[in-house]
Amino acid sequence: MSPDGDPPTSAHLTAEEVAAYLDHASGTPAREQIEAHLATCNRCLAEVAAALRFLRPPEGRTR
């Protein structure tokens, strides 16, 4: 394991893969692969979580 808890041979998700995942634009096999990767990669999971926080306004606030 690497210091950030990721398997040493894992390839991290690209920005395009994260965007497609969040937009529900990736097909089922790709989505399943991404979800399997997120289950084992803390770094990519943190990136997806950060992107979600950026894309979704806090609840209770209106523009």
The first five atom37 places (N, CA, C, CB, O) and aatype in JSON, in Angstrom:
{
  "aatype": [12, 15, 14, 3, 7, 3, 14, 14, 16, 15, 0, 8, 10, 16, 0, 6, 6, 19, 0, 0, 18, 10, 3, 8, 0, 15, 7, 16, 14, 0, 1, 6, 5, 9, 6, 0, 8, 10, 0, 16, 4, 2, 1, 4, 10, 0, 6, 19, 0, 0, 0, 10, 1, 13, 10, 1, 14, 14, 6, 7, 1, 16, 1],
  "atom_mask": [
    [1, 1, 1, 1, 1],
    [1, 1, 1, 1, 1],
    [1, 1, 1, 1, 1],
    [1, 1, 1, 1, 1],
    [1, 1, 1, 0, 1],
    [1, 1, 1, 1, 1],
    [1, 1, 1, 1, 1],
    [1, 1, 1, 1, 1],
    [1, 1, 1, 1, 1],
    [1, 1, 1, 1, 1],
    [1, 1, 1, 1, 1],
    [1, 1, 1, 1, 1],
    [1, 1, 1, 1, 1],
    [1, 1, 1, 1, 1],
    [1, 1, 1, 1, 1],
    [1, 1, 1, 1, 1],
    [1, 1, 1, 1, 1],
    [1, 1, 1, 1, 1],
    [1, 1, 1, 1, 1],
    [1, 1, 1, 1, 1],
    [1, 1, 1, 1, 1],
    [1, 1, 1, 1, 1],
    [1, 1, 1, 1, 1],
    [1, 1, 1, 1, 1],
    [1, 1, 1, 1, 1],
    [1, 1, 1, 1, 1],
    [1, 1, 1, 0, 1],
    [1, 1, 1, 1, 1],
    [1, 1, 1, 1, 1],
    [1, 1, 1, 1, 1],
    [1, 1, 1, 1, 1],
    [1, 1, 1, 1, 1],
    [1, 1, 1, 1, 1],
    [1, 1, 1, 1, 1],
    [1, 1, 1, 1, 1],
    [1, 1, 1, 1, 1],
    [1, 1, 1, 1, 1],
    [1, 1, 1, 1, 1],
    [1, 1, 1, 1, 1],
    [1, 1, 1, 1, 1],
    [1, 1, 1, 1, 1],
    [1, 1, 1, 1, 1],
    [1, 1, 1, 1, 1],
    [1, 1, 1, 1, 1],
    [1, 1, 1, 1, 1],
    [1, 1, 1, 1, 1],
    [1, 1, 1, 1, 1],
    [1, 1, 1, 1, 1],
    [1, 1, 1, 1, 1],
    [1, 1, 1, 1, 1],
    [1, 1, 1, 1, 1],
    [1, 1, 1, 1, 1],
    [1, 1, 1, 1, 1],
    [1, 1, 1, 1, 1],
    [1, 1, 1, 1, 1],
    [1, 1, 1, 1, 1],
    [1, 1, 1, 1, 1],
    [1, 1, 1, 1, 1],
    [1, 1, 1, 1, 1],
    [1, 1, 1, 0, 1],
    [1, 1, 1, 1, 1],
    [1, 1, 1, 1, 1],
    [1, 1, 1, 1, 1]
  ],
  "atom_positions": [
    [[0.83, -1.18, 0.0], [0.0, 0.0, 0.0], [0.88, 1.25, 0.0], [-0.95, 0.0, 1.21], [1.95, 1.27, 0.61]],
    [[0.41, 2.25, -0.68], [1.13, 3.52, -0.68], [0.76, 4.29, 0.58], [0.81, 4.35, -1.95], [-0.18, 3.9, 1.28]],
    [[1.46, 5.38, 0.89], [1.15, 6.15, 2.1], [-0.28, 6.68, 2.14], [2.1, 7.3, 2.21], [-0.82, 6.89, 3.23]],
    [[-0.91, 6.89, 0.98], [-2.29, 7.41, 0.98], [-3.32, 6.29, 0.98], [-2.51, 8.3, -0.23], [-4.51, 6.55, 0.82]],
    [[-2.88, 5.03, 1.17], [-3.81, 3.92, 1.3], [-4.22, 3.29, -0.01], [0.0, 0.0, 0.0], [-5.12, 2.44, -0.03]],
    [[-3.61, 3.67, -1.11], [-3.96, 3.13, -2.42], [-3.09, 1.93, -2.74], [-3.81, 4.2, -3.5], [-1.93, 1.86, -2.32]],
    [[-3.63, 0.97, -3.48], [-2.78, -0.12, -3.96], [-1.65, 0.47, -4.8], [-3.61, -1.15, -4.78], [-1.89, 1.41, -5.56]],
    [[-0.43, -0.05, -4.72], [0.7, 0.56, -5.41], [0.61, 0.54, -6.93], [1.95, -0.12, -5.0], [1.24, 1.37, -7.57]],
    [[-0.14, -0.36, -7.52], [-0.18, -0.44, -8.98], [-1.42, 0.22, -9.57], [-0.12, -1.88, -9.41], [-1.65, 0.13, -10.77]],
    [[-2.22, 0.87, -8.75], [-3.46, 1.44, -9.27], [-3.17, 2.66, -10.14], [-4.41, 1.83, -8.12], [-2.35, 3.5, -9.8]],
    [[-3.86, 2.72, -11.25], [-3.81, 3.91, -12.1], [-4.97, 4.78, -11.66], [-3.89, 3.55, -13.64], [-6.1, 4.3, -11.51]],
    [[-4.7, 6.04, -11.46], [-5.75, 6.94, -10.99], [-6.67, 7.35, -12.14], [-5.14, 8.18, -10.33], [-6.29, 7.3, -13.31]],
    [[-7.89, 7.74, -11.77], [-8.86, 8.19, -12.77], [-8.41, 9.5, -13.38], [-10.26, 8.34, -12.13], [-7.8, 10.34, -12.72]],
    [[-8.72, 9.66, -14.66], [-8.44, 10.92, -15.33], [-9.56, 11.91, -15.02], [-8.28, 10.73, -16.87], [-10.63, 11.52, -14.55]],
    [[-9.31, 13.17, -15.28], [-10.35, 14.19, -15.09], [-11.55, 13.9, -15.96], [-9.79, 15.6, -15.4], [-12.69, 14.14, -15.56]],
    [[-11.3, 13.37, -17.16], [-12.39, 13.04, -18.07], [-13.25, 11.9, -17.52], [-11.84, 12.65, -19.45], [-14.47, 11.92, -17.63]],
    [[-12.6, 10.9, -16.92], [-13.34, 9.78, -16.33], [-14.19, 10.24, -15.14], [-12.37, 8.68, -15.88], [-15.33, 9.81, -14.98]],
    [[-13.62, 11.12, -14.32], [-14.38, 11.65, -13.18], [-15.58, 12.45, -13.68], [-13.47, 12.54, -12.29], [-16.68, 12.29, -13.16]],
    [[-15.38, 13.3, -14.69], [-16.47, 14.1, -15.23], [-17.56, 13.22, -15.82], [-15.95, 15.07, -16.29], [-18.75, 13.46, -15.59]],
    [[-17.18, 12.21, -16.59], [-18.17, 11.31, -17.19], [-18.94, 10.55, -16.1], [-17.49, 10.31, -18.14], [-20.14, 10.35, -16.22]],
    [[-18.24, 10.15, -15.06], [-18.89, 9.45, -13.95], [-19.91, 10.36, -13.27], [-17.84, 8.96, -12.92], [-21.04, 9.94, -13.01]],
    [[-19.52, 11.59, -12.99], [-20.42, 12.52, -12.3], [-21.59, 12.95, -13.18], [-19.65, 13.74, -11.85], [-22.67, 13.26, -12.68]],
    [[-21.37, 12.97, -14.49], [-22.44, 13.34, -15.43], [-23.3, 12.14, -15.82], [-21.85, 13.97, -16.69], [-24.24, 12.28, -16.61]],
    [[-22.98, 10.97, -15.28], [-23.67, 9.72, -15.63], [-23.56, 9.46, -17.14], [-25.16, 9.77, -15.21], [-24.47, 8.9, -17.75]],
    [[-22.44, 9.88, -17.72], [-22.23, 9.72, -19.16], [-21.45, 8.46, -19.5], [-21.51, 10.93, -19.71], [-21.38, 8.06, -20.66]],
    [[-20.85, 7.83, -18.5], [-20.1, 6.61, -18.79], [-21.06, 5.44, -18.84], [-18.99, 6.37, -17.72], [-22.03, 5.38, -18.08]],
    [[-20.79, 4.5, -19.74], [-21.63, 3.32, -19.88], [-21.52, 2.41, -18.66], [0.0, 0.0, 0.0], [-20.64, 2.61, -17.81]],
    [[-22.39, 1.44, -18.57], [-22.44, 0.56, -17.4], [-21.11, -0.13, -17.11], [-23.52, -0.48, -17.6], [-20.66, -0.09, -15.97]],
    [[-20.45, -0.76, -18.1], [-19.17, -1.41, -17.77], [-18.12, -0.41, -17.25], [-18.61, -2.13, -19.01], [-17.4, -0.71, -16.3]],
    [[-18.04, 0.76, -17.88], [-17.08, 1.76, -17.44], [-17.44, 2.27, -16.05], [-17.02, 2.94, -18.44], [-16.56, 2.46, -15.2]],
    [[-18.72, 2.48, -15.81], [-19.18, 2.96, -14.5], [-18.85, 1.94, -13.41], [-20.7, 3.24, -14.53], [-18.41, 2.31, -12.32]],
    [[-19.05, 0.66, -13.71], [-18.73, -0.38, -12.74], [-17.23, -0.42, -12.45], [-19.21, -1.75, -13.26], [-16.83, -0.63, -11.31]],
    [[-16.42, -0.22, -13.48], [-14.96, -0.2, -13.28], [-14.57, 0.99, -12.42], [-14.23, -0.14, -14.64], [-13.73, 0.87, -11.53]],
    [[-15.17, 2.14, -12.69], [-14.86, 3.34, -11.91], [-15.26, 3.13, -10.45], [-15.57, 4.58, -12.5], [-14.5, 3.46, -9.55]],
    [[-16.45, 2.58, -10.23], [-16.91, 2.35, -8.85], [-16.02, 1.34, -8.13], [-18.36, 1.86, -8.86], [-15.77, 1.49, -6.93]],
    [[-15.56, 0.32, -8.84], [-14.63, -0.65, -8.23], [-13.32, 0.04, -7.87], [-14.37, -1.83, -9.2], [-12.75, -0.22, -6.81]],
    [[-12.86, 0.93, -8.73], [-11.62, 1.67, -8.46], [-11.82, 2.58, -7.25], [-11.19, 2.49, -9.7], [-10.95, 2.66, -6.38]],
    [[-12.95, 3.28, -7.2], [-13.21, 4.19, -6.09], [-13.28, 3.45, -4.75], [-14.5, 4.95, -6.33], [-12.97, 4.02, -3.71]],
    [[-13.69, 2.2, -4.79], [-13.78, 1.4, -3.56], [-12.41, 1.09, -2.97], [-14.53, 0.11, -3.83], [-12.3, 0.74, -1.8]],
    [[-11.36, 1.2, -3.79], [-10.01, 0.85, -3.32], [-9.03, 2.0, -3.38], [-9.48, -0.28, -4.12], [-7.89, 1.85, -2.95]],
    [[-9.43, 3.15, -3.91], [-8.49, 4.25, -4.11], [-8.98, 5.51, -3.38], [-8.3, 4.55, -5.62], [-9.89, 6.2, -3.83]],
    [[-8.35, 5.78, -2.25], [-8.74, 6.94, -1.45], [-8.52, 8.25, -2.18], [-7.97, 6.95, -0.15], [-9.3, 9.19, -2.04]],
    [[-7.46, 8.32, -2.97], [-7.15, 9.56, -3.68], [-8.24, 9.91, -4.69], [-5.79, 9.45, -4.39], [-8.71, 11.05, -4.73]],
    [[-8.64, 8.95, -5.5], [-9.68, 9.21, -6.5], [-11.03, 9.46, -5.85], [-9.78, 8.04, -7.48], [-11.8, 10.29, -6.31]],
    [[-11.31, 8.74, -4.77], [-12.56, 8.96, -4.05], [-12.61, 10.38, -3.51], [-12.71, 7.94, -2.9], [-13.66, 11.03, -3.56]],
    [[-11.5, 10.87, -3.0], [-11.44, 12.25, -2.5], [-11.64, 13.25, -3.64], [-10.1, 12.5, -1.8], [-12.28, 14.28, -3.45]],
    [[-11.08, 12.95, -4.81], [-11.26, 13.85, -5.96], [-12.71, 13.89, -6.41], [-10.37, 13.4, -7.12], [-13.23, 14.97, -6.73]],
    [[-13.38, 12.74, -6.43], [-14.8, 12.71, -6.8], [-15.62, 13.48, -5.77], [-15.31, 11.24, -6.92], [-16.51, 14.25, -6.13]],
    [[-15.33, 13.28, -4.49], [-16.05, 13.99, -3.43], [-15.85, 15.5, -3.55], [-15.61, 13.5, -2.05], [-16.8, 16.26, -3.37]],
    [[-14.63, 15.93, -3.84], [-14.36, 17.35, -3.99], [-15.1, 17.92, -5.19], [-12.85, 17.6, -4.14], [-15.64, 19.03, -5.12]],
    [[-15.14, 17.18, -6.27], [-15.87, 17.64, -7.46], [-17.36, 17.76, -7.16], [-15.64, 16.68, -8.64], [-18.01, 18.7, -7.6]],
    [[-17.9, 16.81, -6.41], [-19.32, 16.88, -6.04], [-19.6, 18.1, -5.18], [-19.74, 15.61, -5.29], [-20.62, 18.77, -5.37]],
    [[-18.72, 18.4, -4.23], [-18.91, 19.59, -3.39], [-18.87, 20.85, -4.23], [-17.84, 19.66, -2.28], [-19.61, 21.8, -3.97]],
    [[-18.02, 20.87, -5.23], [-17.9, 22.04, -6.11], [-19.14, 22.19, -6.98], [-16.65, 21.92, -6.98], [-19.61, 23.31, -7.2]],
    [[-19.66, 21.08, -7.49], [-20.77, 21.13, -8.43], [-22.12, 21.35, -7.76], [-20.82, 19.86, -9.21], [-23.03, 21.91, -8.38]],
    [[-22.26, 20.91, -6.53], [-23.55, 21.02, -5.84], [-23.49, 22.12, -4.8], [-23.93, 19.67, -5.18], [-22.64, 22.09, -3.91]],
    [[-24.38, 23.11, -4.91], [-24.38, 24.17, -3.9], [-24.83, 23.6, -2.56], [-25.3, 25.34, -4.32], [-25.56, 22.61, -2.52]],
    [[-24.39, 24.21, -1.46], [-24.82, 23.73, -0.14], [-26.34, 23.79, -0.01], [-24.15, 24.56, 0.97], [-26.98, 24.7, -0.53]],
    [[-26.89, 22.82, 0.69], [-28.34, 22.79, 0.88], [-28.76, 24.0, 1.72], [-28.79, 21.47, 1.56], [-28.04, 24.44, 2.61]],
    [[-29.95, 24.5, 1.4], [-30.48, 25.62, 2.15], [-30.07, 26.98, 1.61], [0.0, 0.0, 0.0], [-30.56, 28.01, 2.06]],
    [[-29.17, 26.99, 0.64], [-28.73, 28.26, 0.05], [-29.3, 28.37, -1.35], [-27.18, 28.37, 0.03], [-29.25, 27.43, -2.13]],
    [[-29.83, 29.52, -1.65], [-30.34, 29.78, -2.99], [-29.54, 30.9, -3.61], [-31.84, 30.14, -2.97], [-28.88, 31.68, -2.91]],
    [[-29.6, 30.97, -4.89], [-28.85, 32.02, -5.6], [-29.72, 33.2, -5.86], [-28.28, 31.51, -6.9], [-29.27, 34.18, -6.44]]
  ]
}
